[in-house]
């Protein structure tokens, strides 16, 4: 059982004891009650220390979780609430709290049909009922596509990462003629541009596998899991997209955007490293430090004639080559006219 779940059970148990008007509870009694409650939930012996209960009482007294419980010690030994009607289960919320909760529910509702969040359906309904939000329409809409190929694999991949299980995945890349099996240690699920990837450890290196190319997933219980303790923020810090090259370092990519479209790039940066190099009436010159990959090229090409790459030369040549090929696609048969 997670430590958060343990703490929640202890708080509920302490709350029940502290509001009991007919029994006196010492610190040792509270320790016993918490230990017994955890035993009922876990099915195994659990000992709650004096230090743990003291910290729990301190947290309940503080503003840390919004309880501010009126816990007092009387006769220098026994614990109870000074307000006999108080309970952490009956903490009042103000109108702003309700609005914030309601907004959160509207966002969660957009995920309830997504396979990863199906078990949240009941929780969302309870939240709706408790804050009377069922009549409000959603005012936030998130871009999602539940029909994407490969989403059926998310559950087993998520559980395997959570429970540290090794997987054997039958995978067919876009370039391969036949499928291959990979024994991998799953580390992270990554979503980019409505496509999902599994970042996994395979043969002493990290690799990305697209979920829509997976054909079969088998759990390998007999193989010990290797956890590399992957820091996602650090791992993806120098890239746009999901493709990280272990042999490439971030490079300064310099590009100029026309004055008409520069505000779009200013307000929605391509990358967190983005900065303005210069600006005049013709446009704004930006700089980002990223690895050169396919996702970066696609983002640049998506800006069309409004963006020009200045450096590095290698990227500039790639973009120029792509634009030339695109031009030929539209001018290969100049005599033909569209019907």
Secondary structure, 3 states (H helix, E strand, C coil): CCHHHHHHHHHHHHHHHHCCCCCCECHHHHHHHHHHHHHHHHCCCCCCCHHHHHHHHHHHHCCCCCCCCCEEEECCCEEEECCCCCCHHHCCCCHHHHHHHHHHHHHHHCCCCCHHHHHHHHHHHHHHHHHCCCCCCCCCCCCCCCCCCCHHHHHHHHHHHHCCCEEEEEECCCCCCCCEEEEEEEEEEEEECCEEEEEEEECCEEEEEEHHHEEEEEEECCCCCCCCCCCHHHHCCCCCCCCCCCCCCCEEEEEEEEHHHHHHHHHCCCCCCCEEEEEECCEEEEEEEECCCHHHHHHHHHCHHHEEEEECHHHHHHHHHHHHHHHHHHHCCCCCCCC
